[in-house]
Amino acid sequence: MTPRRVPRRDAVTPEQRRTLMPQATPEFPGDDSPTVPIPRAEIDRIDRRARSRAAGSVHEISPPGSVSGSVWMTAQQSPGAQRKGRYIAESTAHPAKMLPAVAAHAIAHYTTPGELVLDPMCGIGTTLVEAAHLGRRAIGLEYEPHWAQVAAANLDLARRARPEVDAAVFQGDARQLLHVLPEVRGQVALVVTSPPYGPSTHGQVSVVPGGGVHKYHHLYGNTLDRGNLANIGHHRLLSGFTRILTGCAALLRPGGHIAVTLRPWREHAELIDLPAQIQACGTHAGLIPVERCVALLARHDDNGQIIPRGSFFQRDFLRKQRERGLPLHLIAHEDVLIFRTPLTEEDAEQPTGPASTNHTRTSRPLAELATEQVA
């Protein structure tokens, strides 16, 4: 994942805000109509590359205009317990790590073993590690060299448990996906990622006798680096993420999915509805929105109560805002927007043998591609 820093609200003009809000279209009417699954036989007829899947193991693909939702129980274990033994110690310094169970749920729900998973802003490699442990192939891209190295180390740790892991990390700009990863064009089954957003990063704290509490590891890289999506204005962030989604769409196979985790935040007491804006980015990138889900960041107990797992920073921020008269609550969930690429009759006519450059799976291990990039 790329750095998460508060984008400036005043960087977006009223006209740009209207443009970024989702508009009703034939593909996305904005209603609450239920999901109508396409019969599996019809999907197999359209997508001739579809391999046999275990019954019920993959989410049914819903037709355009049908947006559903569900709740993901992804915080029954604490974040520390989810990462224990699967991530190196240096991973804790990343200020905005994706919860492993969120990535794992998406991977288990939208892919089957052996399929390819991509995270174009992979941070410490959470998506890649969880994909590897679930028997999927995985490839990631990370802008900051340090976090790319940490992600590679986490994959090495995964290989100790599963020597057959086929995964790789590249260092580069996610806005250049097609230039960095041309060999996997049309092969990706699922993208799991998150844009930079909001002021509630994680980080670490220390207590200095007589000096109070100090934060560290709560910021990203060089704040002067304008190539980093976390260091640019709000409208440029949305434009850059649209470009990333467009690149992801080209790498995805027909009917492939993209899962984007994110949440709204408040700036100067004003709610910034990033999920709605990112949904508009997805439609502008030619993707079809099919679900808007909730991934719990809080534990659900036997009595039906939601127990938030707020960090120190979140609790401290909440206390200060309430003292100022703003009645905020601890964050208990993230939004997960699910998009898919179109399935059309034209896809069925594409060649599937070695002559096809778009849909033929590369036979080389993914790590070889990363080695070539370094060379």
WOQUI-V37059 format. One record per residue. N is the residue number from 0. SS is DSSP state (H for helix, E for strand, - for the rest). OMEGA is omega in whole degrees, 0 to 359 (* if undefined). NEAR is the number of other ideal C-beta (glycine too) atoms within 10 Angstrom. Layout:
# WOQUI-V37059
<<N/SS/OMEGA/NEAR> <N/SS/OMEGA/NEAR>>
This chain:
# WOQUI-V37059
<<0/-/178/29> <1/-/183/31> <2/-/180/24> <3/-/180/25> <4/-/184/23> <5/-/175/17> <6/-/180/26> <7/-/180/13> <8/H/184/13> <9/H/177/10> <10/H/182/13> <11/-/179/20> <12/-/177/10> <13/H/180/7> <14/H/179/8> <15/H/179/14> <16/H/179/14> <17/H/181/9> <18/H/185/15> <19/H/179/23> <20/-/182/12> <21/-/179/18> <22/-/177/11> <23/-/179/10> <24/-/176/11> <25/-/180/7> <26/-/183/15> <27/-/184/21> <28/-/178/13> <29/-/180/12> <30/-/181/9> <31/-/182/9> <32/-/184/12> <33/-/176/8> <34/-/177/16> <35/-/184/11> <36/E/173/13> <37/-/179/15> <38/-/182/9> <39/H/180/14> <40/H/179/8> <41/H/178/12> <42/H/180/18> <43/H/180/15> <44/H/181/12> <45/H/182/18> <46/-/185/21> <47/-/178/14> <48/-/184/18> <49/-/177/16> <50/-/180/9> <51/-/182/7> <52/-/176/14> <53/-/184/8> <54/-/177/7> <55/-/185/7> <56/-/182/12> <57/-/180/19> <58/-/179/20> <59/-/179/13> <60/-/181/22> <61/E/185/20> <62/-/178/13> <63/-/178/16> <64/-/182/18> <65/-/183/22> <66/-/181/22> <67/E/180/16> <68/-/177/13> <69/-/179/15> <70/E/180/11> <71/E/180/20> <72/-/191/12> <73/-/181/24> <74/-/176/24> <75/-/170/13> <76/-/178/15> <77/-/177/12> <78/H/180/18> <79/H/179/9> <80/H/179/10> <81/H/184/19> <82/H/186/20> <83/-/177/10> <84/-/183/7> <85/-/182/17> <86/-/181/23> <87/-/185/15> <88/H/182/8> <89/H/181/14> <90/H/184/21> <91/H/182/16> <92/H/181/17> <93/-/187/25> <94/-/183/22> <95/-/182/22> <96/-/173/20> <97/-/177/25> <98/-/184/24> <99/H/182/21> <100/H/178/21> <101/H/178/26> <102/H/182/28> <103/H/180/21> <104/H/180/21> <105/H/182/29> <106/H/181/25> <107/H/187/17> <108/H/188/17> <109/H/179/24> <110/-/173/26> <111/-/182/17> <112/-/180/11> <113/-/180/12> <114/-/188/24> <115/E/179/25> <116/E/182/27> <117/E/167/29> <118/E/183/30> <119/-/176/31> <120/-/199/24> <121/-/177/33> <122/-/179/30> <123/-/176/29> <124/-/182/34> <125/H/179/30> <126/H/184/35> <127/H/180/32> <128/H/181/27> <129/H/176/28> <130/H/180/33> <131/H/180/26> <132/H/177/17> <133/-/175/18> <134/-/177/16> <135/-/170/24> <136/E/186/26> <137/E/178/30> <138/E/183/29> <139/E/177/33> <140/E/180/27> <141/E/184/28> <142/-/185/25> <143/-/183/20> <144/H/182/11> <145/H/182/13> <146/H/174/26> <147/H/178/22> <148/H/177/15> <149/H/178/24> <150/H/179/31> <151/H/178/20> <152/H/177/18> <153/H/176/26> <154/H/176/23> <155/H/177/12> <156/H/178/16> <157/H/180/22> <158/H/177/15> <159/H/179/8> <160/H/182/11> <161/-/183/13> <162/-/183/7> <163/-/183/7> <164/-/177/24> <165/-/185/19> <166/E/181/29> <167/E/177/23> <168/E/175/27> <169/E/173/22> <170/E/181/20> <171/-/183/17> <172/-/181/20> <173/H/178/26> <174/H/180/21> <175/H/186/14> <176/H/185/26> <177/H/177/13> <178/H/183/10> <179/H/188/20> <180/-/182/25> <181/H/186/12> <182/H/180/17> <183/H/179/19> <184/-/178/19> <185/-/184/20> <186/-/187/22> <187/E/178/25> <188/E/186/21> <189/E/170/26> <190/E/173/29> <191/E/183/31> <192/E/180/27> <193/-/176/28> <194/-/173/25> <195/-/181/25> <196/-/166/28> <197/-/181/19> <198/-/187/14> <199/-/173/20> <200/-/185/24> <201/-/179/18> <202/-/184/17> <203/E/178/14> <204/E/173/14> <205/E/180/9> <206/E/179/9> <207/E/180/8> <208/-/180/5> <209/-/183/5> <210/-/178/8> <211/E/183/7> <212/E/180/11> <213/E/178/10> <214/E/171/15> <215/E/185/11> <216/-/179/14> <217/-/178/17> <218/-/184/15> <219/-/167/25> <220/-/180/17> <221/-/183/12> <222/-/178/12> <223/-/181/7> <224/-/183/14> <225/-/175/10> <226/-/181/11> <227/-/182/20> <228/H/181/27> <229/H/187/25> <230/H/182/20> <231/-/182/20> <232/-/185/14> <233/H/183/21> <234/H/177/18> <235/H/174/15> <236/H/181/26> <237/H/177/24> <238/H/179/17> <239/H/181/21> <240/H/174/29> <241/H/178/20> <242/H/178/18> <243/H/179/25> <244/H/177/26> <245/H/176/18> <246/H/178/24> <247/H/181/26> <248/H/180/21> <249/H/180/17> <250/H/180/24> <251/E/172/25> <252/E/174/23> <253/E/182/22> <254/E/177/20> <255/E/186/27> <256/E/170/26> <257/E/176/28> <258/E/181/26> <259/E/178/26> <260/E/183/24> <261/E/177/22> <262/-/172/19> <263/-/174/15> <264/E/179/18> <265/E/174/16> <266/E/184/15> <267/-/177/7> <268/-/179/10> <269/E/180/8> <270/E/176/9> <271/E/186/20> <272/-/181/15> <273/H/179/24> <274/H/179/20> <275/H/180/16> <276/H/179/25> <277/H/175/24> <278/H/177/24> <279/H/177/19> <280/H/181/27> <281/H/179/25> <282/H/177/18> <283/H/179/17> <284/-/178/20> <285/-/180/14> <286/-/180/28> <287/E/176/24> <288/E/182/22> <289/E/179/23> <290/E/167/20> <291/E/189/16> <292/E/176/21> <293/E/174/15> <294/E/184/24> <295/E/170/22> <296/-/181/23> <297/E/180/19> <298/E/177/16> <299/E/186/15> <300/-/185/10> <301/-/180/5> <302/-/179/6> <303/-/180/6> <304/-/176/9> <305/E/182/14> <306/E/182/14> <307/E/176/17> <308/-/183/18> <309/-/176/18> <310/-/177/17> <311/H/182/13> <312/H/181/19> <313/H/179/19> <314/H/179/12> <315/H/178/14> <316/H/180/18> <317/H/180/19> <318/H/182/10> <319/H/180/11> <320/H/178/14> <321/H/176/12> <322/H/179/8> <323/-/176/8> <324/-/179/7> <325/-/187/11> <326/-/180/7> <327/-/178/15> <328/-/177/9> <329/-/178/16> <330/-/183/20> <331/-/182/17> <332/E/168/18> <333/E/170/23> <334/E/173/20> <335/E/177/25> <336/E/179/22> <337/E/175/26> <338/E/169/26> <339/E/175/24> <340/-/184/24> <341/-/168/14> <342/-/182/22> <343/-/176/12> <344/H/180/8> <345/H/179/10> <346/H/182/18> <347/H/182/15> <348/-/180/8> <349/-/178/14> <350/-/182/12> <351/-/180/12> <352/-/182/7> <353/-/181/8> <354/-/181/7> <355/-/179/12> <356/-/185/11> <357/-/191/13> <358/-/180/18> <359/-/180/17> <360/-/176/15> <361/-/183/14> <362/-/181/6> <363/-/175/11> <364/-/182/14> <365/H/180/23> <366/H/178/17> <367/H/179/12> <368/H/179/18> <369/H/179/20> <370/H/178/11> <371/H/180/10> <372/H/180/14> <373/H/180/7> <374/-/*/5>>
